[in-house]
Amino acid sequence: MEIEKEIKDYLKALKFPILNKQAFNEGNIKKIVCDGGHVQIDLQLGFYAKNPIAELKNIILKGIQELTSHKININITTKVKSHKAQAGVQTLPNVKNIIAIASGKGGVGKSTTTANLALALSAEGANVGILDADIYGPSQPKMLGIDQRPNSTDGKTMDPLVAHNIQVMSIGFLVDQETPMVWRGPMVTSTLEQLLRETKWSNLDYLLIDLPPGTGDIQLTLAQKIPVTGAIIVTTPQDISLLDARRGLKMFEKVNVPILGILENMALHVCSGCGHEEHIFGKDGGVRMSKDYNVDLLGSLPLDIKIRKDLDNGKPTVANDMSSPITKIFSEIAIKTASKVADISEDHSAKFPKIVIDKNG
């Protein structure tokens, strides 16, 4: 029918709020039926985004009301799918997508970013986990306010601990916080694989891996043995940080892990006393890097004492203050990240039949 075609054309022309990209295509327009004075529209998105989807639904309703006087019902569902990782790497049960959070150097706020981004993804509706892969300096237990040890219900795997609705595993749960990890590379990489594969993750849409800084053993193990969907590079605007971040970005490119984007931390400091704004670590470094490598800048975060205080109290800002401007920034970064993952080709490896040879003929 003509009206159905008009509605489909209208939907295809819509931009998704925040992302400024096409919201719907043939694949996610599931049904348009006009019958007996009613219009039923079923749509499906590949990522969660509570507020933008609600806004989008209202936009669609108003737009279609200009096309027809029929009674309109719009149903928008979300289904996060598994997406491709490196070829030949064994997938992980109950984990659809793994996102590596990396930096070239320490002190740029990578762990802070991981905790708040995980919470922001969860707030949009996704099931999220964190693997603290910084074996030498685990910080997620403190940041998320967890001081327990994991249990094992089957005697073979560990149950992740849960904080703020996030599933978490860290070496920090298994050793004393003040015990130094005096381990060589092979021990560290073996421990990382054990923490990842022997944790009983439950139906995760996204598992964020908080990597240690640099491009050493753990990063190479991640790239070669762990099915990573994509990586986010965290940097500050200063030149030395950008130089190291570029090395991290190039490492992931060499092992065919897609770069989801760059996140610029400590981009601006606003004095809590007088309100004076100052670019302490330089200006627009993340913008320049994103242009140089044709990679999206997911967002820029301020240097704010609130972020540090909230983490020290075990309640990251996104969980502690939903109305904070910082939470709003992380929400937008989460939606952009989830959208980037959804754009990666799907993983169909589980759909291929297994060949079994019967020796008994």
PyMOL commands that set and color helices and strands:
alter all, ss='L'
color gray80, all
select helices_A, chain A and resi 2-13+50-65+110-124+140-143+171-173+185-197+217-225+239-254+285-292+305-312+317-320+325-343+349-351
alter helices_A, ss='H'
color red, helices_A
select strands_A, chain A and resi 29-35+38-45+71-78+98-102+128-132+161-163+166-170+206-210+230-235+259-264+269-270+277-278+297-300
alter strands_A, ss='S'
color yellow, strands_A
deselect
rebuild
show_as cartoon
